[in-house]
Amino acid sequence: MSVQEYGRLMVDIEGISLSNDDIALIKNPHVGGLILFERNFQSRQQLHSLCADIKNIKDEILIAFLINSLSRSL
């Protein structure tokens, strides 16, 4: 049985959808997690779609959410 190594870097993206630069960053083997901030949220459907897009690129990536007042609106 082999041990899979995960990246140690947590990164963020700029917008509400993935740019080509974001995709390249997520594919980087050193990246193991992604932090989504309030600027990355527009609606529940958009958030669901964004997370699915991220998981399609790298299924084993950790997605963390930094939420403050957003939780009241979703």
PDB file of N, CA, C and O in Angstrom:
ATOM      1  N   MET A   1       0.850  -1.173   0.000  1.00  0.00           N
ATOM      2  CA  MET A   1       0.000   0.000   0.000  1.00  0.00           C
ATOM      3  C   MET A   1       0.898   1.240   0.000  1.00  0.00           C
ATOM      4  O   MET A   1       1.825   1.335   0.804  1.00  0.00           O
ATOM      5  N   SER A   2       0.630   2.166  -0.880  1.00  0.00           N
ATOM      6  CA  SER A   2       1.419   3.387  -0.926  1.00  0.00           C
ATOM      7  C   SER A   2       0.716   4.497  -0.158  1.00  0.00           C
ATOM      8  O   SER A   2      -0.507   4.508  -0.020  1.00  0.00           O
ATOM      9  N   VAL A   3       1.513   5.418   0.331  1.00  0.00           N
ATOM     10  CA  VAL A   3       0.987   6.556   1.065  1.00  0.00           C
ATOM     11  C   VAL A   3       0.915   7.740   0.103  1.00  0.00           C
ATOM     12  O   VAL A   3       1.913   8.101  -0.522  1.00  0.00           O
ATOM     13  N   GLN A   4      -0.259   8.336  -0.009  1.00  0.00           N
ATOM     14  CA  GLN A   4      -0.418   9.498  -0.878  1.00  0.00           C
ATOM     15  C   GLN A   4      -0.032  10.750  -0.108  1.00  0.00           C
ATOM     16  O   GLN A   4      -0.454  10.952   1.031  1.00  0.00           O
ATOM     17  N   GLU A   5       0.764  11.574  -0.739  1.00  0.00           N
ATOM     18  CA  GLU A   5       1.178  12.820  -0.110  1.00  0.00           C
ATOM     19  C   GLU A   5       0.264  13.944  -0.560  1.00  0.00           C
ATOM     20  O   GLU A   5      -0.122  14.017  -1.726  1.00  0.00           O
ATOM     21  N   TYR A   6      -0.074  14.806   0.362  1.00  0.00           N
ATOM     22  CA  TYR A   6      -0.908  15.952   0.076  1.00  0.00           C
ATOM     23  C   TYR A   6      -0.082  17.214   0.214  1.00  0.00           C
ATOM     24  O   TYR A   6       0.851  17.277   1.015  1.00  0.00           O
ATOM     25  N   GLY A   7      -0.427  18.202  -0.564  1.00  0.00           N
ATOM     26  CA  GLY A   7       0.262  19.477  -0.471  1.00  0.00           C
ATOM     27  C   GLY A   7       0.055  20.122   0.883  1.00  0.00           C
ATOM     28  O   GLY A   7      -0.924  19.848   1.577  1.00  0.00           O
ATOM     29  N   ARG A   8       0.985  20.979   1.249  1.00  0.00           N
ATOM     30  CA  ARG A   8       0.925  21.624   2.560  1.00  0.00           C
ATOM     31  C   ARG A   8       0.455  23.064   2.487  1.00  0.00           C
ATOM     32  O   ARG A   8       0.261  23.701   3.522  1.00  0.00           O
ATOM     33  N   LEU A   9       0.271  23.585   1.296  1.00  0.00           N
ATOM     34  CA  LEU A   9      -0.118  24.987   1.162  1.00  0.00           C
ATOM     35  C   LEU A   9      -1.625  25.155   1.125  1.00  0.00           C
ATOM     36  O   LEU A   9      -2.335  24.389   0.473  1.00  0.00           O
ATOM     37  N   MET A  10      -2.108  26.174   1.838  1.00  0.00           N
ATOM     38  CA  MET A  10      -3.503  26.611   1.762  1.00  0.00           C
ATOM     39  C   MET A  10      -3.501  27.906   0.954  1.00  0.00           C
ATOM     40  O   MET A  10      -2.750  28.831   1.265  1.00  0.00           O
ATOM     41  N   VAL A  11      -4.326  27.974  -0.066  1.00  0.00           N
ATOM     42  CA  VAL A  11      -4.364  29.152  -0.931  1.00  0.00           C
ATOM     43  C   VAL A  11      -5.797  29.661  -1.025  1.00  0.00           C
ATOM     44  O   VAL A  11      -6.721  29.039  -0.502  1.00  0.00           O
ATOM     45  N   ASP A  12      -5.971  30.791  -1.692  1.00  0.00           N
ATOM     46  CA  ASP A  12      -7.313  31.316  -1.927  1.00  0.00           C
ATOM     47  C   ASP A  12      -7.438  31.706  -3.391  1.00  0.00           C
ATOM     48  O   ASP A  12      -6.451  31.766  -4.125  1.00  0.00           O
ATOM     49  N   ILE A  13      -8.671  31.969  -3.797  1.00  0.00           N
ATOM     50  CA  ILE A  13      -8.934  32.441  -5.150  1.00  0.00           C
ATOM     51  C   ILE A  13      -9.551  33.825  -5.061  1.00  0.00           C
ATOM     52  O   ILE A  13     -10.047  34.228  -4.009  1.00  0.00           O
ATOM     53  N   GLU A  14      -9.517  34.548  -6.167  1.00  0.00           N
ATOM     54  CA  GLU A  14      -9.934  35.946  -6.164  1.00  0.00           C
ATOM     55  C   GLU A  14     -11.441  36.134  -6.291  1.00  0.00           C
ATOM     56  O   GLU A  14     -12.016  36.971  -5.595  1.00  0.00           O
ATOM     57  N   GLY A  15     -12.092  35.367  -7.170  1.00  0.00           N
ATOM     58  CA  GLY A  15     -13.477  35.677  -7.515  1.00  0.00           C
ATOM     59  C   GLY A  15     -14.470  34.594  -7.172  1.00  0.00           C
ATOM     60  O   GLY A  15     -14.218  33.739  -6.323  1.00  0.00           O
ATOM     61  N   ILE A  16     -15.622  34.645  -7.858  1.00  0.00           N
ATOM     62  CA  ILE A  16     -16.707  33.694  -7.605  1.00  0.00           C
ATOM     63  C   ILE A  16     -16.673  32.496  -8.538  1.00  0.00           C
ATOM     64  O   ILE A  16     -17.498  31.589  -8.423  1.00  0.00           O
ATOM     65  N   SER A  17     -15.722  32.492  -9.459  1.00  0.00           N
ATOM     66  CA  SER A  17     -15.517  31.346 -10.340  1.00  0.00           C
ATOM     67  C   SER A  17     -14.014  31.186 -10.557  1.00  0.00           C
ATOM     68  O   SER A  17     -13.229  32.071 -10.217  1.00  0.00           O
ATOM     69  N   LEU A  18     -13.629  30.057 -11.122  1.00  0.00           N
ATOM     70  CA  LEU A  18     -12.219  29.752 -11.294  1.00  0.00           C
ATOM     71  C   LEU A  18     -11.672  30.352 -12.579  1.00  0.00           C
ATOM     72  O   LEU A  18     -12.238  30.174 -13.658  1.00  0.00           O
ATOM     73  N   SER A  19     -10.569  31.061 -12.443  1.00  0.00           N
ATOM     74  CA  SER A  19      -9.857  31.557 -13.619  1.00  0.00           C
ATOM     75  C   SER A  19      -8.845  30.482 -14.049  1.00  0.00           C
ATOM     76  O   SER A  19      -8.639  29.497 -13.339  1.00  0.00           O
ATOM     77  N   ASN A  20      -8.234  30.677 -15.188  1.00  0.00           N
ATOM     78  CA  ASN A  20      -7.190  29.754 -15.624  1.00  0.00           C
ATOM     79  C   ASN A  20      -6.034  29.722 -14.632  1.00  0.00           C
ATOM     80  O   ASN A  20      -5.447  28.665 -14.396  1.00  0.00           O
ATOM     81  N   ASP A  21      -5.702  30.874 -14.049  1.00  0.00           N
ATOM     82  CA  ASP A  21      -4.647  30.922 -13.029  1.00  0.00           C
ATOM     83  C   ASP A  21      -5.044  30.138 -11.785  1.00  0.00           C
ATOM     84  O   ASP A  21      -4.213  29.446 -11.197  1.00  0.00           O
ATOM     85  N   ASP A  22      -6.317  30.241 -11.377  1.00  0.00           N
ATOM     86  CA  ASP A  22      -6.803  29.483 -10.220  1.00  0.00           C
ATOM     87  C   ASP A  22      -6.691  27.978 -10.475  1.00  0.00           C
ATOM     88  O   ASP A  22      -6.266  27.224  -9.599  1.00  0.00           O
ATOM     89  N   ILE A  23      -7.067  27.555 -11.660  1.00  0.00           N
ATOM     90  CA  ILE A  23      -7.011  26.133 -12.020  1.00  0.00           C
ATOM     91  C   ILE A  23      -5.574  25.629 -11.961  1.00  0.00           C
ATOM     92  O   ILE A  23      -5.311  24.557 -11.416  1.00  0.00           O
ATOM     93  N   ALA A  24      -4.646  26.399 -12.522  1.00  0.00           N
ATOM     94  CA  ALA A  24      -3.234  26.011 -12.479  1.00  0.00           C
ATOM     95  C   ALA A  24      -2.734  25.942 -11.040  1.00  0.00           C
ATOM     96  O   ALA A  24      -1.971  25.041 -10.691  1.00  0.00           O
ATOM     97  N   LEU A  25      -3.156  26.883 -10.207  1.00  0.00           N
ATOM     98  CA  LEU A  25      -2.751  26.900  -8.810  1.00  0.00           C
ATOM     99  C   LEU A  25      -3.268  25.674  -8.065  1.00  0.00           C
ATOM    100  O   LEU A  25      -2.520  25.042  -7.320  1.00  0.00           O
ATOM    101  N   ILE A  26      -4.522  25.339  -8.257  1.00  0.00           N
ATOM    102  CA  ILE A  26      -5.128  24.182  -7.595  1.00  0.00           C
ATOM    103  C   ILE A  26      -4.438  22.884  -8.019  1.00  0.00           C
ATOM    104  O   ILE A  26      -4.277  21.970  -7.210  1.00  0.00           O
ATOM    105  N   LYS A  27      -4.034  22.806  -9.279  1.00  0.00           N
ATOM    106  CA  LYS A  27      -3.356  21.606  -9.784  1.00  0.00           C
ATOM    107  C   LYS A  27      -1.942  21.448  -9.249  1.00  0.00           C
ATOM    108  O   LYS A  27      -1.366  20.364  -9.343  1.00  0.00           O
ATOM    109  N   ASN A  28      -1.373  22.507  -8.688  1.00  0.00           N
ATOM    110  CA  ASN A  28      -0.019  22.452  -8.162  1.00  0.00           C
ATOM    111  C   ASN A  28       0.051  21.396  -7.054  1.00  0.00           C
ATOM    112  O   ASN A  28      -0.774  21.421  -6.141  1.00  0.00           O
ATOM    113  N   PRO A  29       1.010  20.474  -7.110  1.00  0.00           N
ATOM    114  CA  PRO A  29       1.071  19.407  -6.106  1.00  0.00           C
ATOM    115  C   PRO A  29       1.363  19.899  -4.692  1.00  0.00           C
ATOM    116  O   PRO A  29       1.142  19.160  -3.733  1.00  0.00           O
ATOM    117  N   HIS A  30       1.846  21.106  -4.543  1.00  0.00           N
ATOM    118  CA  HIS A  30       2.123  21.648  -3.207  1.00  0.00           C
ATOM    119  C   HIS A  30       0.859  22.196  -2.537  1.00  0.00           C
ATOM    120  O   HIS A  30       0.859  22.452  -1.333  1.00  0.00           O
ATOM    121  N   VAL A  31      -0.202  22.374  -3.299  1.00  0.00           N
ATOM    122  CA  VAL A  31      -1.455  22.921  -2.765  1.00  0.00           C
ATOM    123  C   VAL A  31      -2.319  21.777  -2.238  1.00  0.00           C
ATOM    124  O   VAL A  31      -2.648  20.840  -2.966  1.00  0.00           O
ATOM    125  N   GLY A  32      -2.678  21.874  -0.957  1.00  0.00           N
ATOM    126  CA  GLY A  32      -3.507  20.859  -0.333  1.00  0.00           C
ATOM    127  C   GLY A  32      -4.830  21.388   0.172  1.00  0.00           C
ATOM    128  O   GLY A  32      -5.698  20.616   0.581  1.00  0.00           O
ATOM    129  N   GLY A  33      -4.991  22.713   0.148  1.00  0.00           N
ATOM    130  CA  GLY A  33      -6.226  23.282   0.659  1.00  0.00           C
ATOM    131  C   GLY A  33      -6.543  24.617   0.030  1.00  0.00           C
ATOM    132  O   GLY A  33      -5.669  25.306  -0.496  1.00  0.00           O
ATOM    133  N   LEU A  34      -7.795  24.960   0.094  1.00  0.00           N
ATOM    134  CA  LEU A  34      -8.284  26.205  -0.483  1.00  0.00           C
ATOM    135  C   LEU A  34      -9.199  26.872   0.534  1.00  0.00           C
ATOM    136  O   LEU A  34     -10.085  26.229   1.098  1.00  0.00           O
ATOM    137  N   ILE A  35      -8.985  28.154   0.766  1.00  0.00           N
ATOM    138  CA  ILE A  35      -9.829  28.924   1.670  1.00  0.00           C
ATOM    139  C   ILE A  35     -10.744  29.804   0.833  1.00  0.00           C
ATOM    140  O   ILE A  35     -10.279  30.554  -0.026  1.00  0.00           O
ATOM    141  N   LEU A  36     -12.033  29.714   1.081  1.00  0.00           N
ATOM    142  CA  LEU A  36     -13.006  30.573   0.407  1.00  0.00           C
ATOM    143  C   LEU A  36     -13.454  31.663   1.367  1.00  0.00           C
ATOM    144  O   LEU A  36     -13.826  31.392   2.509  1.00  0.00           O
ATOM    145  N   PHE A  37     -13.414  32.878   0.895  1.00  0.00           N
ATOM    146  CA  PHE A  37     -13.807  34.039   1.685  1.00  0.00           C
ATOM    147  C   PHE A  37     -15.157  34.557   1.208  1.00  0.00           C
ATOM    148  O   PHE A  37     -15.713  34.056   0.231  1.00  0.00           O
ATOM    149  N   GLU A  38     -15.673  35.546   1.892  1.00  0.00           N
ATOM    150  CA  GLU A  38     -16.970  36.124   1.538  1.00  0.00           C
ATOM    151  C   GLU A  38     -16.993  36.615   0.093  1.00  0.00           C
ATOM    152  O   GLU A  38     -18.033  36.558  -0.563  1.00  0.00           O
ATOM    153  N   ARG A  39     -15.870  37.091  -0.402  1.00  0.00           N
ATOM    154  CA  ARG A  39     -15.803  37.580  -1.787  1.00  0.00           C
ATOM    155  C   ARG A  39     -16.028  36.468  -2.807  1.00  0.00           C
ATOM    156  O   ARG A  39     -16.293  36.748  -3.976  1.00  0.00           O
ATOM    157  N   ASN A  40     -15.927  35.213  -2.381  1.00  0.00           N
ATOM    158  CA  ASN A  40     -16.099  34.081  -3.279  1.00  0.00           C
ATOM    159  C   ASN A  40     -17.543  33.586  -3.326  1.00  0.00           C
ATOM    160  O   ASN A  40     -17.852  32.665  -4.082  1.00  0.00           O
ATOM    161  N   PHE A  41     -18.431  34.185  -2.530  1.00  0.00           N
ATOM    162  CA  PHE A  41     -19.822  33.743  -2.441  1.00  0.00           C
ATOM    163  C   PHE A  41     -20.762  34.716  -3.138  1.00  0.00           C
ATOM    164  O   PHE A  41     -20.646  35.932  -2.989  1.00  0.00           O
ATOM    165  N   GLN A  42     -21.696  34.155  -3.901  1.00  0.00           N
ATOM    166  CA  GLN A  42     -22.741  34.964  -4.521  1.00  0.00           C
ATOM    167  C   GLN A  42     -24.114  34.391  -4.174  1.00  0.00           C
ATOM    168  O   GLN A  42     -25.048  35.132  -3.865  1.00  0.00           O
ATOM    169  N   SER A  43     -24.223  33.070  -4.228  1.00  0.00           N
ATOM    170  CA  SER A  43     -25.479  32.385  -3.913  1.00  0.00           C
ATOM    171  C   SER A  43     -25.164  30.937  -3.545  1.00  0.00           C
ATOM    172  O   SER A  43     -24.035  30.475  -3.716  1.00  0.00           O
ATOM    173  N   ARG A  44     -26.156  30.237  -3.046  1.00  0.00           N
ATOM    174  CA  ARG A  44     -25.961  28.823  -2.726  1.00  0.00           C
ATOM    175  C   ARG A  44     -25.593  28.018  -3.970  1.00  0.00           C
ATOM    176  O   ARG A  44     -24.673  27.201  -3.943  1.00  0.00           O
ATOM    177  N   GLN A  45     -26.313  28.255  -5.046  1.00  0.00           N
ATOM    178  CA  GLN A  45     -26.061  27.515  -6.287  1.00  0.00           C
ATOM    179  C   GLN A  45     -24.649  27.790  -6.806  1.00  0.00           C
ATOM    180  O   GLN A  45     -23.951  26.867  -7.226  1.00  0.00           O
ATOM    181  N   GLN A  46     -24.235  29.042  -6.778  1.00  0.00           N
ATOM    182  CA  GLN A  46     -22.890  29.416  -7.244  1.00  0.00           C
ATOM    183  C   GLN A  46     -21.832  28.751  -6.376  1.00  0.00           C
ATOM    184  O   GLN A  46     -20.834  28.246  -6.890  1.00  0.00           O
ATOM    185  N   LEU A  47     -22.044  28.748  -5.059  1.00  0.00           N
ATOM    186  CA  LEU A  47     -21.094  28.128  -4.140  1.00  0.00           C
ATOM    187  C   LEU A  47     -21.001  26.624  -4.381  1.00  0.00           C
ATOM    188  O   LEU A  47     -19.909  26.058  -4.408  1.00  0.00           O
ATOM    189  N   HIS A  48     -22.138  25.992  -4.554  1.00  0.00           N
ATOM    190  CA  HIS A  48     -22.165  24.551  -4.844  1.00  0.00           C
ATOM    191  C   HIS A  48     -21.411  24.259  -6.139  1.00  0.00           C
ATOM    192  O   HIS A  48     -20.621  23.317  -6.200  1.00  0.00           O
ATOM    193  N   SER A  49     -21.647  25.049  -7.154  1.00  0.00           N
ATOM    194  CA  SER A  49     -20.985  24.882  -8.446  1.00  0.00           C
ATOM    195  C   SER A  49     -19.476  25.108  -8.327  1.00  0.00           C
ATOM    196  O   SER A  49     -18.687  24.353  -8.895  1.00  0.00           O
ATOM    197  N   LEU A  50     -19.079  26.142  -7.593  1.00  0.00           N
ATOM    198  CA  LEU A  50     -17.660  26.437  -7.399  1.00  0.00           C
ATOM    199  C   LEU A  50     -16.960  25.270  -6.701  1.00  0.00           C
ATOM    200  O   LEU A  50     -15.885  24.848  -7.128  1.00  0.00           O
ATOM    201  N   CYS A  51     -17.560  24.750  -5.637  1.00  0.00           N
ATOM    202  CA  CYS A  51     -16.960  23.621  -4.921  1.00  0.00           C
ATOM    203  C   CYS A  51     -16.864  22.387  -5.809  1.00  0.00           C
ATOM    204  O   CYS A  51     -15.869  21.664  -5.758  1.00  0.00           O
ATOM    205  N   ALA A  52     -17.882  22.140  -6.618  1.00  0.00           N
ATOM    206  CA  ALA A  52     -17.850  21.008  -7.548  1.00  0.00           C
ATOM    207  C   ALA A  52     -16.729  21.187  -8.574  1.00  0.00           C
ATOM    208  O   ALA A  52     -16.020  20.233  -8.896  1.00  0.00           O
ATOM    209  N   ASP A  53     -16.573  22.405  -9.082  1.00  0.00           N
ATOM    210  CA  ASP A  53     -15.497  22.680 -10.033  1.00  0.00           C
ATOM    211  C   ASP A  53     -14.131  22.424  -9.404  1.00  0.00           C
ATOM    212  O   ASP A  53     -13.246  21.846 -10.035  1.00  0.00           O
ATOM    213  N   ILE A  54     -13.968  22.858  -8.163  1.00  0.00           N
ATOM    214  CA  ILE A  54     -12.703  22.663  -7.451  1.00  0.00           C
ATOM    215  C   ILE A  54     -12.430  21.171  -7.256  1.00  0.00           C
ATOM    216  O   ILE A  54     -11.322  20.702  -7.514  1.00  0.00           O
ATOM    217  N   LYS A  55     -13.436  20.432  -6.804  1.00  0.00           N
ATOM    218  CA  LYS A  55     -13.285  18.992  -6.565  1.00  0.00           C
ATOM    219  C   LYS A  55     -13.041  18.221  -7.863  1.00  0.00           C
ATOM    220  O   LYS A  55     -12.383  17.181  -7.847  1.00  0.00           O
ATOM    221  N   ASN A  56     -13.560  18.714  -8.978  1.00  0.00           N
ATOM    222  CA  ASN A  56     -13.291  18.063 -10.272  1.00  0.00           C
ATOM    223  C   ASN A  56     -11.834  18.215 -10.675  1.00  0.00           C
ATOM    224  O   ASN A  56     -11.298  17.373 -11.397  1.00  0.00           O
ATOM    225  N   ILE A  57     -11.197  19.267 -10.222  1.00  0.00           N
ATOM    226  CA  ILE A  57      -9.782  19.493 -10.519  1.00  0.00           C
ATOM    227  C   ILE A  57      -8.894  18.679  -9.589  1.00  0.00           C
ATOM    228  O   ILE A  57      -7.943  18.035 -10.032  1.00  0.00           O
ATOM    229  N   LYS A  58      -9.211  18.710  -8.296  1.00  0.00           N
ATOM    230  CA  LYS A  58      -8.408  17.985  -7.297  1.00  0.00           C
ATOM    231  C   LYS A  58      -9.354  17.493  -6.219  1.00  0.00           C
ATOM    232  O   LYS A  58      -9.718  18.241  -5.312  1.00  0.00           O
ATOM    233  N   ASP A  59      -9.748  16.237  -6.319  1.00  0.00           N
ATOM    234  CA  ASP A  59     -10.761  15.683  -5.425  1.00  0.00           C
ATOM    235  C   ASP A  59     -10.336  15.683  -3.960  1.00  0.00           C
ATOM    236  O   ASP A  59     -11.173  15.844  -3.072  1.00  0.00           O
ATOM    237  N   GLU A  60      -9.048  15.504  -3.703  1.00  0.00           N
ATOM    238  CA  GLU A  60      -8.594  15.369  -2.318  1.00  0.00           C
ATOM    239  C   GLU A  60      -8.278  16.696  -1.644  1.00  0.00           C
ATOM    240  O   GLU A  60      -7.744  16.703  -0.535  1.00  0.00           O
ATOM    241  N   ILE A  61      -8.592  17.812  -2.278  1.00  0.00           N
ATOM    242  CA  ILE A  61      -8.294  19.127  -1.704  1.00  0.00           C
ATOM    243  C   ILE A  61      -9.247  19.440  -0.539  1.00  0.00           C
ATOM    244  O   ILE A  61     -10.433  19.113  -0.582  1.00  0.00           O
ATOM    245  N   LEU A  62      -8.709  20.068   0.475  1.00  0.00           N
ATOM    246  CA  LEU A  62      -9.506  20.534   1.610  1.00  0.00           C
ATOM    247  C   LEU A  62     -10.049  21.921   1.273  1.00  0.00           C
ATOM    248  O   LEU A  62      -9.288  22.804   0.877  1.00  0.00           O
ATOM    249  N   ILE A  63     -11.343  22.115   1.425  1.00  0.00           N
ATOM    250  CA  ILE A  63     -11.953  23.425   1.188  1.00  0.00           C
ATOM    251  C   ILE A  63     -12.428  23.953   2.535  1.00  0.00           C
ATOM    252  O   ILE A  63     -13.268  23.341   3.195  1.00  0.00           O
ATOM    253  N   ALA A  64     -11.879  25.095   2.933  1.00  0.00           N
ATOM    254  CA  ALA A  64     -12.250  25.733   4.193  1.00  0.00           C
ATOM    255  C   ALA A  64     -12.995  27.025   3.886  1.00  0.00           C
ATOM    256  O   ALA A  64     -12.705  27.693   2.894  1.00  0.00           O
ATOM    257  N   PHE A  65     -13.939  27.370   4.726  1.00  0.00           N
ATOM    258  CA  PHE A  65     -14.738  28.570   4.536  1.00  0.00           C
ATOM    259  C   PHE A  65     -14.497  29.542   5.681  1.00  0.00           C
ATOM    260  O   PHE A  65     -14.537  29.161   6.851  1.00  0.00           O
ATOM    261  N   LEU A  66     -14.251  30.783   5.340  1.00  0.00           N
ATOM    262  CA  LEU A  66     -14.125  31.838   6.337  1.00  0.00           C
ATOM    263  C   LEU A  66     -15.365  32.711   6.198  1.00  0.00           C
ATOM    264  O   LEU A  66     -15.475  33.530   5.285  1.00  0.00           O
ATOM    265  N   ILE A  67     -16.295  32.514   7.126  1.00  0.00           N
ATOM    266  CA  ILE A  67     -17.596  33.156   7.021  1.00  0.00           C
ATOM    267  C   ILE A  67     -17.797  34.071   8.234  1.00  0.00           C
ATOM    268  O   ILE A  67     -17.508  33.691   9.369  1.00  0.00           O
ATOM    269  N   ASN A  68     -18.290  35.268   7.975  1.00  0.00           N
ATOM    270  CA  ASN A  68     -18.687  36.129   9.092  1.00  0.00           C
ATOM    271  C   ASN A  68     -20.185  36.397   8.960  1.00  0.00           C
ATOM    272  O   ASN A  68     -20.976  35.565   9.404  1.00  0.00           O
ATOM    273  N   SER A  69     -20.596  37.467   8.399  1.00  0.00           N
ATOM    274  CA  SER A  69     -22.021  37.792   8.288  1.00  0.00           C
ATOM    275  C   SER A  69     -22.698  37.003   7.172  1.00  0.00           C
ATOM    276  O   SER A  69     -23.924  37.027   7.070  1.00  0.00           O
ATOM    277  N   LEU A  70     -21.952  36.323   6.353  1.00  0.00           N
ATOM    278  CA  LEU A  70     -22.525  35.595   5.223  1.00  0.00           C
ATOM    279  C   LEU A  70     -23.477  34.493   5.669  1.00  0.00           C
ATOM    280  O   LEU A  70     -24.463  34.223   4.983  1.00  0.00           O
ATOM    281  N   SER A  71     -23.207  33.855   6.794  1.00  0.00           N
ATOM    282  CA  SER A  71     -24.035  32.736   7.227  1.00  0.00           C
ATOM    283  C   SER A  71     -25.492  33.152   7.423  1.00  0.00           C
ATOM    284  O   SER A  71     -26.381  32.308   7.314  1.00  0.00           O
ATOM    285  N   ARG A  72     -25.754  34.394   7.700  1.00  0.00           N
ATOM    286  CA  ARG A  72     -27.132  34.857   7.868  1.00  0.00           C
ATOM    287  C   ARG A  72     -27.852  34.982   6.534  1.00  0.00           C
ATOM    288  O   ARG A  72     -29.078  34.884   6.482  1.00  0.00           O
ATOM    289  N   SER A  73     -27.100  35.199   5.442  1.00  0.00           N
ATOM    290  CA  SER A  73     -27.745  35.415   4.156  1.00  0.00           C
ATOM    291  C   SER A  73     -27.884  34.160   3.334  1.00  0.00           C
ATOM    292  O   SER A  73     -28.672  34.137   2.388  1.00  0.00           O
ATOM    293  N   LEU A  74     -27.148  33.110   3.658  1.00  0.00           N
ATOM    294  CA  LEU A  74     -27.270  31.856   2.927  1.00  0.00           C
ATOM    295  C   LEU A  74     -28.196  30.956   3.689  1.00  0.00           C
ATOM    296  O   LEU A  74     -28.455  29.831   3.261  1.00  0.00           O
TER     297      LEU A  74
END
